[in-house]
Amino acid sequence: MDRGTERGAPPSRGAGKGAADGPAAAGRVPLAVVVVDRDGMVSHWSRGASRLFGATKELAIGRSAADLLPVSGALAEDSPPYGVYAAYDGLGPDLESSLDGGLSYPAAGRARLTVPGADRVDVLWWAYPLVGPGRERLLVLAADAGALHQDLDLDEGTVAVERIAPAFALHTDFPGADELARRLPEILPSMSVGESARIVAQVLELGYPVMEFSQNDRVPVTPDWGVPRRAERKARRERAARAAAEGLPLPQEELDEGEDLEYVAVRERLEFLNEVSGKIGTSLDLSRTIVEVSRAVVPRFTDVAGTYLREQVVAGEGFPDGVPDTTTMWHRVALEHTDEPGRWDDVVPVGEAMPFPAHTPFFQCMTTGEPVLVPRISEQMGHAIASQFEKRDIRPLITGRSMLVVPLKARNVVLGFMILLRHPERVEFNDMDRVTGAELAARAGLVLDNARMYTFQESVAETLQDSMLPHIPPRMAGCDIATRYLPGTLLGRVGGDWFDSVKLPGARTALVVGDVMGHGLNSAAMMGQLRTAVQTMAALDLPPAQLLRNLDDLAQRLGDTYLATCLYAVYDPIASELHIANAGHIPPVIVRAGDGRSELLDLPTGAPIGVGGVPFEAVRVRVAPGDRLLMCTDGLVEVRGEDIGVGLATLTESAAHPAASMDDACDAIIRALNTRGGRKDDVALLMARLNGIEPDDVAEWRISLDPVEVGRARAVVREQLHDWGLGKLADGAELMVSELVTNAVRHSHSRPVELRLVRGDSLLCEVDDDDHDLPNLQSAGPTDEQGRGLRVVSTLAREWGASRTKAGKTVWFELTLPRR
């Protein structure tokens, strides 16, 4: 917001609307500006407020407004420490009621107060109730009435006005209404465009602040910055030059005034830079940082701010060294302005990318890395700039405006630039603005570079994590699966939690959830090794306890730095059974479809992977079609300072709630557990609905080790598929079964070959034999009699594979069911 000024021009007197002595002129008055939040605390305290009320900004911010502002009925003995208030002369509800939230319309008043170290001060105040989404609830403007009496420049013979009172009027009651409305935002320059526009709109609607010198004499009040315009400083320098040429000294008061005003100007700019620095870089989110940088300079420093960044910066990528050239693409990432809504949006939309030719000031800025100042954009320059925008004429938006282009660079690398424009009626950018803009851009560039590097690292971490986590299909044989992964809120996106599912022979599915202790890249790397090992050992169809035993041995060989917990379950949809082993992990939850009851499965806990020398046990759990199995890591249920039993109870309760889908059920569980707060660990969640496979959807045969039996295998497969209504698959399935059974009969040692068909979401065919050597695809020549069987299977099947079993091996293939 604008601050009160060191020096102010006296108010100009004029007749009110309809008076005989002409229209009223604006009263340039030093104003104290105070904003009060919804809790009655001061959220903004201008320098003018510090001078008028005697409290510094540091002491005022965050204090109760009732302790700092003049209120009705205050007594000396219970008055605030910064002043004694008395002689209240109100024109509406007292300010105390407005501070208490009782103000529903604007109020104005007058009070006398004694400030420590100063004489009694006669204060005029205006209070505006504010509504909207922000925390601001009251805007208070105040002025020194005594100083206004002294500064009145009355003509000779004019009777001095004895009464000045605050009041309200429509700004349209006065000539130059547009100018009044335009200057009003100057008291709120440090707010964003949206916030200041909302407050200014309410002030204009409720009534423009005015001073009444009589019942019919009103003067509108506008803020006075107290810093001379460039033309005034130029005139003072010319007077000094003339005085020096004539050998005459310049009046001392003018020298003092010049030094004071220059000092004020420098101090204003330093304070502006400090305020901007405090507003940008509040987060490492690149898009948020871009918006903060743009909003920090509008409208206080400029009226329009457009931010452009390199294409690679927006994409979170690196870019080549060296100076940008005419082929470099620049993305318009933000645009803030004080013009009417929509005026810029269609002409220069955010998100557009374009190069800039060498003759433009933008190219000069990004190649030299120095600010470029254009005092006024001429018609010729406006036409040259507009030529870069196809089918859009931006000349009305830029011609006649003052422009400053500042580079956004860090570590001597130009990341982008900002185009700053001022309205034609506003004082143009000068050399001091160039220096201010360069300093502003340097600070903003460093903040943007930090956000860029963080975004890049986040992208790398996210890519690493996504590459290590599997993309599990939502449907496996006899079960539906849904998963969720949430990174730790404070520890980055990379962690050691994982989940997985592995297709096993016999239409079974292995379900895995694990958690490497610790966080960061090392834990993620360890997780990747363990997950790969589980995938490999699961393909060998090892029993759950034996798999965890082998995983523990592997972890010890990899090193003793890390430990991990793991829960490994094998679901057999034909037998309706779970075979589960636990290595120090939290137990899973089973939700029974029959009655909706949920419970934690009672499993032998076991020791974490990596401890060594500890046995693992597996248990078998009977399940029914429709039961749901929930497996997760402790990050979901564990909160620092809380017993983990509370989280497990919440998990069990939330898992029992019905949901429209598996994804909805996972989301409901996440919401239920996240509402407790305090989660700092990664979360891996796997939910499986155990649908089972009906006996009528499974067909099995035993084939003796006789080549003649291959023909019987083809016949029974064809007959079974016709019984299931899958006659369209009979020819292809019969051919592939013939090849697999022929190989099995040829290579089996003593045990009969087993042939199985399973009808589910696809048609699964499995052939088991007692030979442990897995088949390989071969390239058969024109005269070779063997080596074409698996090539046929690979060509006709949707998917195929082979895996070892305890008794030998299983070779299988899948076919997509025809649409009904």
N, C-alpha and C positions, 0 to 999 in steps of 0.2 A: 504494500500500500504506500501511497504518498505520505511523506512526513511533513510536519509543519515546517515553516521556513524561518531562517534567521531574521530576515527583513521582509516587510510586506508593503505593497503599495496601498495608499489610503483608499477607502471605498469611494467610488464615484457616486455623487448624488444625482438624482433625477426624479422627475415626477412619476407617479404610478400610472397605471393604465387609465387613460382618459383625462389625466391632469393637464393643466394648461401649460406647464413649463417644459413639455417635451418628454420623450420616452426615457425610461430608466436605463442607466448603464450598469454593467456588471460591477459588483464590488469585489475587488481583488483582496481577499482577506486571508491572513495566515490562519490555518485551521488545525486544530488538534483532532486526530482521527483515532477512535477507539472501536474495536470490535469485541463483542461479548458472545461467548458460546452458549450452548443450551444449558450448561451447568452454572451459568452466571459468572464464569471465570473470564478474565481478559485474555483474548487470543491475539490481539494486535494492539500495539501502543506506539504511536508515532513520536518522532522527536518533538513535534509541537505539543503533544500531550505531556511529554516530560517537562518542557519549559513551563507549561501552563499550570499543571497540577503538582509539580515538584517531585515526582517519582521517576526514577530511571526506568528504562525499558526492561532491564534485567530484573528489577524488583517488581515490576508491574505484571509481566507475563505470567499467567497461571494463578494470579491472586484473584480474590473475589472483587468484582467490579464495584460492589457497594462500599468497599473499603477505600476506594481510590477516587470515585467520582462524587461531585456534589449532589446530595440527596436531600429531600424535604425533611425538616424537623431534626436535623443532626445537632446534638448538644456538644459543648466543649469537652465535658468530662468523658463522653463516650465516642468522641470523634476519632477518625483514623489518624495514624501517625504522620501523614503527609499533608495535613491541612485542617483548618477549623472552618466549618461551613455555617453560614447564617444568612439571614435576610433573603430568604427564598422568595422569588417572584415568578410563579408559574403561569403558563398560558394553557395548560392542559393537565393531564395526570402527572403526578410528580415522578421524577426519574427513578425513585426507589421502587415504585410499583412496576415500572417497566423492567427494571432489573430482575424483579421477582417473576417475570413472565406474564404479568397482568396487562401488558400493553398490546392492544390489537389494532391501533392506528397511531400515526405519528404524533409526537408530543414535542413541545419546545418550552424552554424556561430560562430563568435567570437566577444566578446565585452569587453571593459574595463569599469569598474564602480568603483565609490567611495562609500563605505558604511559607514555611520556614526559610528565612533568609531573604524574604521579599515583602513588599507592601501588600495590603489587601487587594485582591483581584476581583474585578467584576466580570463574571463569566456568562456568556450566552451559550445555550446548548440546543441542539436538535437531536431527537432520538427517533430511529426508524425500526419498527419490528420487521424481521426478515423471515421469510418462509422458503422452504426448498429442501433438497436432499443433504446439503452440507450441515456442519455443526454451527454455523453462524446464525445467531438469533437476534442480535441487536447491533445496529450501527449508530454510533454517537459522534456527532460533530460538535466542536466547541470553539469559541473565539473569545479573545480578551476585549470586552466591551469598553473598558477604560481606555485602552490604546486606540480604539476606534474613535472615541470622543476627541482625543488629542490630535489624531491625524486628520480630522475633518478640515478640509481646505475651504473655508467659507469666504464668500465675497465680502468686500467692505460694506458695512451697514447691515449685514445679514444677522439675524438673531440666531444665536447658537441653539442647536437642538438639544433639549434636555433629556429626551427619552429615546432610547434605542431598544427595540424589542425583537426577539426572534419570531418568525412566523413561517408559513408555508404558502406556496402559490404554484399554479401550473406554470411550467417554464414557457409554455406557449403564450402566456400573458405578456411576454416581453419581446421586443424586437431582437433579432439574432438568436431565436430559440434554438436553432440547430447548433450554433456555436456553444451555447450553454450546455446542451446535451452532450456535445463532443468533449468538452473540457471536464465534465463530471467524472469520467473514469480515471482522471489523473490522480485522484485520491486513492485509487485502488490499483496501482500499477504492478504490484508484485504478485497479484493473484492471476490465476489462469484466465484465459479469455472467457470460458464458460462461467466461472465463478463471478468474475467482475461484471459480466453482462447481466447475470441474474440479479445481482445486487443493484446495479445501476437502473435496470428496468423497474425494480420495485421503488427506488427512490423517485424516479420520474413519475410513476403512477401515484405514489402517496403524496407527493408535493415537493417542489423544489425549495431548498432552503433560502429564505429571504430575511432581510432586516427591515423593520418598519420604523421610519423616523417620525411618522405621524399616521393617523388612521388611513390616509389616502396616499401615502408616499412609501413605496416599496422598492428595495434594491436587491436584485438577485445576487447571491453569494457564489463566487467561483474560487477555486483554490489558487493560491499564489505560491509558486515554487521559490521565489526569492532569488533565483539565479539569473543573471542578465542573459539575454539572447546574444547570439553572435554579433548581430548588428550593433547592439548597445556597447559591447566590448570594443568593436571596431571603431565606433564613434569616440569612445573614451581614448583609444590609442591615437586617433587623429587629433583630438584636442591636446593631448600630451605632446604630439609632434609639433603642432603649431606653437604651443607655448615654448617649447625648446628652441624653435627657429627664431622666435621673437625675443628670446632671452628672458622670458617670464616664467616664474615658478608656477606649477600646477597647484591649485588649492589642496591643502593637506587632507581635508575631509574627502576629496575625490580620490586622492592616492590611497587613503585608508580604506575607502569603500571598494576600490578596485582590488586591493590586496585581499580584503575580507571575502568578496564575492568569488574571486578566483580560488581562494582556499575552500570556500563552501562547495564550488563546483567539483574540485578534486575529491573532496571528502564524500560528496554525493556519489561519485563514480566508484570510489573504493568500497563504499558501503554496498552499492549495487552489485559489484563483483563478489563481495563476501556473501550477500544474500543468494545470488545465483549459485555459488559454489555449494551452499548448504542445501539447495533444492535439487541439484542434479547428483546422480550417482547413489541414490538411496537403495538401489538394488543392482544386481548384475544381470538383470534381464535386458537384452539388447533393445527390444522394442519399447519397453518402458523407459529406458534411458533416453532414447531418441525423443520421445514425447516430452520428457522432463526438460531436455535441452531447449526444445522449441518453445515451450510454454514459459520458460524462465525469462525470455527477453521480450515477450509481447504482453501488454502494450507499453511497458515502461521504457524500453530502449528503442523499439521499432514497432511499426504497425503491421508488418508482414514478415514472416520468417519461414523460408523454405529450406529444408534440409535434404541434401543429396549425399548418398554413400556409394562407394564402389560396389559393383555387382557381387564380387567375392566376399565383401564384408557382410552384406545382407545374407548371403548363402552360408555364412560360417566357414568359409574356405580360405586358404592361403592365396596370395597373388604374387606375381613376379616382382622382383626388385626393379628399381628404376622409376623414372618420371612417367606419369600417365601421358597417353597420346590421344590423338583424335579418334582412335578406335575404342578407347576405354568406355565401358557402359556405366552410367551413373543412374542409380535408382532414387526417385523422389520418395522418401520414406516418411516425411511429415510436412504439414503445412498449417501454420497458425496465422490468423489474421483478425483484424478488428472490423473488417467490412461486413456487409450484410451477409447472412448465411447463404451458402450456395454460389456466391459470386465467383469464387475461385475454383470450386470443386469440379465443375464440368470442363473448365479450360485447362487446368493443370492438376489432374487427379493424382492422389497419392498412389504409389505403386508403379507408376510409369517409369520406363527406363529409356535412356537416350544418350548418345555421345554429344560432345560439344566441339564445334570447329575452332580452329586456332585464332580466329579474329575476335572471339568473344571475351569479355572480361572474366568469365568463369574459367575458361581454359588458361588464361594468364594467371589466375589465382592458384589453380591446382598444379601448374607446372613450376611456378616460382615459390609456392608455399607462403606467399605474403598476401595481406589484405589488399583488395582493389577498391578504391573509392571513386564513385561517380556522383558528383554533387547533384546533378540533375540529368535524367535520361532524356536525351534529345529525341526529336522525331526520327532522325536518321538512325541513331542507335536502337531505338524502339523497333524500328522496321527490321534491322539486322537481327535482333534477338528473336522477334516474332517469326522470322523465316524458318526457325528450327522447329516450329510447331505446325505440323501439317493440318490444314483445314480448320485451324483455330487462330483467331486474331486476339493476341494478348496485349496489343498496343494500348487499348484503353485502360488496362490494368497497371501498366508500368510507365507509360510516357509521362514525363513531368515529375516523377518521383525521384527522391534521393535514394541511391543504392550503395550498399556496402557488402562486398563479397569477402567472407573470411574463411580461411582453410581450417578444416578439422584434421589435425595431424598429431601424431604421437611417435616419439622415437625417430623423428625426421622422415616419417612416412605419411603421405597425405591419404587419409581414409575417406575424406569427402569434403564438402564445403557447405556453408550456409549463405543464402541470399537474403539480405535484410533490406526492406524497403520502407520508406516513410511517406506519408501522405504529402501531396504538394503544399498544403497549407501549414505543415509542420516544419520547424527549422531543419535544414538539411544537415546531413552528416558532415562532421568536420574532422580535423586531424586528431583531436582528442578522442573523438568517437572511433577513429581508426585504431588508435592504441587500445581503447577499451575493448573494441571488437576482437582485436588480436589476442588480448589476454583472456577474454571470454572463450574464444575458440580453442586456445591452448588448454584451458582447463576442461572444456567439454570434450576435446579430442582425446585427452588422457582417459577420461571416464568412459568414453565410447570404446577405446581400445581395450580397456580392462574388461568391459562387457563383451566385446568381440572375442577376446581370448577365452573368456569363461564359456561363451556359447560354443566356441570351437571345441574346447575340452569336453563340454557336456555332450556334444555331438559324437565325439570319438568314444566317450564312455558308453553312450547309449547304443552306438553301433556294436561295440564290443559285447555289451550285455545281450543285445538282441541276437547276435551271432551265436552266443553260447546257450541261450535258452531255446528249446525246441519249439517248432510250430506243430503242435499236436492236432491231428484231425479230430473233429468233434464227434465222430462215430467210429468205434472199433467193433470188433466182433462181439455182439451181445451186450454192449455198454455204450453210453453217451458220456462224453468228457467235456468239462469246462475248466478253464484255468485263469488265474490272475497272478500278476507279479507287480508289486509296488516297491519302488526303491525307498531306502531310508530317507526321511525328510531332511535330515541334517548332514548325512554322510555321503551324499552323492548318489549317482545312479548305478554304480558298480558295486556288486556284493557277491556273496558266496551262496545264496539261496538258489535252488533249482527244483524243477519238477520234470517228469518224463513219463512216457508210455512206450512199451515195446511189444510188438506183435510176436506171440509165441505159437509153437505148434499146438494142434488140438483146439484151435479157435480161442486160445487163452490170451490174456493181456496182462503184462506186467505194469504195475503202477508204482512210481517212485517219487519221493519227495526227500530232499536233503538240504543240509545247511552247514556250510563251512564256517567255523567260528572266526570272527573278525570281519573286516570290511576292506574295500579298496581293490586295487588291481591284483595284488598277490592272492587275496582270497578268491577273486574271480578266476584267476589262472588255475588255482587248485581245484576249484569247482569244475572247470572244464575238463581237467584230467580225470577226476572221479566220475563225472557223468559219462565220459567216453568209456571208462572201464566198466561201468554198470551196463552200458549198451552192449559191449562186447561179451561180457559174461552172461547177460540175460539171453543173448542169442545162442549160447551154449546150453540153455535150458537148465541151468544150475538151480537146485532148490534154494529158497530164500536164505536159510541159515548159512548154507555153504557159500553163497554169493557174498554175504556180508563178511564171512571169514576171509575170503580171498581179497575183498576190498580193503579190509583192515591190514592184511599183509602188504598190499600194494602201497597204502598210505605210509606205512613205516619205512618202506624202501625209498619213497619219495622224499622223506625227511621227517623230523620230529617237531617241526615248527607249528604245524596246523593240526587241528582236530576237526572232526565233522560228525554230525548226526545224520542218520538215514533211516527211512522207513520204506521197506520193500514188500509189495503185495502182489500176488499172482491171482488173477480172477479166472476161474473156470466157469464159463456160462452154461456149459452142458451139465456139469455136476452141481451147479449152484453152490459154489464153495470159494472162499478166500483162503489163501495160504500166505501168512504174514510173518515177517521177522522185523525186529526193531533194534536199532543201534543207538541208544541214548536219545531217541527222538520223543517228542510229545505224542501221546497216543492218538489214533484216528477216531473220528466220530462216525457211527453208523446210525442212519435214520431208517427205521422200519416202515415199509410201505403199508403194512396191514393196519396199524393203529397210530402211525405218525410219531411214535415214541423215538427219542434220540438218546444215545448213550455213548460214553467213552469206552472203547474196547479195552478189556483188561489183558494186556500183553506183557510178557517178560521184557523189562526195560532194556537190558543189555548195556554195554559200554559204548561210548562214542568211537567212531572209526579213527584209528591212529593210536589208541591206547595200547593195544597189543596184549596177547595172552589171556583174553577173556572170551569164553564161549558165547555163542549166539543160539537162541532157541526160536523155533517157528511154531505157530499154532494154526489150526484150521478152524474157520468160522463159517457156519452155514448161513446162507443168505437166500432171500426170496426175490423173485422178479419185482422190480420197482424200488428195491432198497437203494439208498444212496450212501456212498462212502465219501467221507470228507477227510483229506489229509492236508496239513499246512505246517509252516515253520513257526517257531516260537515268537517271531516278530509280530504276529497277529494278535497274540493273547497276552504277551508279557509287557507290562508297563513298570517303569522304575518306581520303586517304593510301594508296589502293590503285590500281594500274593498272586502267584500265577494261577492258583485255583479259581480266583475270581474270573480271570480271562477264560479259562477252560469252561467254566459254568456258563458264561455268556456265549461262548462259541457253541456249546451244546444246545442251549436254548434257541439261539438264532437259526441254527441249522434245521430245527424242526419246523420252522414256519413255512407254510406252503408258498410256492412261487410259480409264476406262469411259465418259466423256462429255467434251464440250468444257469444261464447267464444272469437272469434276475435273482436267482437264489444266491449266486456268488456275490453280486452287488449288495444284496441285503445283509449278508454276513459281514462284508467289509464295512458297510455303514454302521452296523451295530457295534463292531469292535473299535472303529475309529472315533466314535463320539466320546470315548473316555479320555482321549488326548494323551500326550506324553510318549507316543510311539516314535522311536528313533531307529528301529532296526528294519531291515528288508523283510518283505513278506512274499512267500510263495504259497499259493493255494491251488489245490487240485480237487475237483469234485467229480465223481463218477456215478452215474445212475446205472445200476446193475440190472439190465433188462432180462438177461438170461436168454437161452435158446430152447425152444420147445422140442421135446423128443421127436415129434413128427417132422421137424426141420433138419434132422440128422439121419443119415443113412451110412452104415458101415458094413464092410465085407472083408473076409479073410481069403487071400489068394495063395494057393499052394505054389511051391517053386517048380512049376511046370509051364513051359512056354505056351501050351495049349490053353492055359487059364487066362491068357491075355485076351482072347476072344470073348470069354465069359465076362471079363471086366468091362469090355466095351458094351456088351449087351445089357448088363445090369445098370450101367450108368445111363444109357439111352432110355431104358424103361423107367428109371426113377425120375429123370427129368421130365418125361411126358406125364408121369403121375403128378408132379408138382406144377404142371402147366408151363414148363420152361422148354418146350420142344424146340424153340428157335435157337437154343444154345446147344442142342444135342450133337450136331455135327462137329463143331469145334471142340467141345468138351470130350467127345468120344475119341477124337484124334489125339488130343494131348494126354488123356488117360492111357491110351494105348502106348504112347512113347514112354511115359513115366513108369508104368507097370512092367513094360518090357525091360527097362534098365534095372528096376528093382529085382525082378526075377533072376536076371542075369548075374547080379552082383551080391545077392543075399547069400548068407552062409547056411543057416539052418532054420531060422524062424520064418513062418509064413509072412507074406507081405500083407499089410493092412491098407485098405482103401476106404476113404471117408469123404462124404459129400455133406456140406453144411449150407443150408439156405438161410441167409440173413439179408443184410442190405446189399450183399453181393453173393455170388456163388463161389464157395471155397471148396477146393479139392485138395486132399492131402494123401500122399503115399508114403508109408513108413516101411523101412526094412532094417536089418541088423548090420548093415555095412556102415562103418564110420567115415568113409571117404566121401567128401562132398563132391558133387558133379560140377564140371566146368563147361562153359561154352567153348566150342571148338569150331575151327574153320575147316569144313570138309571140302575136299577136292571133287572134281567130276567123277573120278573112279573110286572114291572112298565109299565103303559100305556102312560106316558108322560116323557119328559126330553130328548128325542133323537133328536128333530128337529134341535137344534143348533149344536149338535154333527155332524150331517150329513152335515150341512152347513160348519162347520169348516174343515171337512175332504175334501170336494169336491171343495171348493172355493180357489182361489189364495190368497185372502185377504177378510176379513169381519170385520164388526164393527157395533156399535150402538151409537147414540148421541141424546141428547135431543134437541128439538126445542121449539119455543114459544107455538106451539099448542099441542105438545106431544113428539113423538120421531120418529127417522128414523133408520131402520135396513137395512143394505146394504151388498152386496157382489160383488166381481169382479171375472171375468174369463178371462184367457188369450185367445186372438183371435188365431184361427188356422192359420198356415202358408199357404200363397197362392202359 
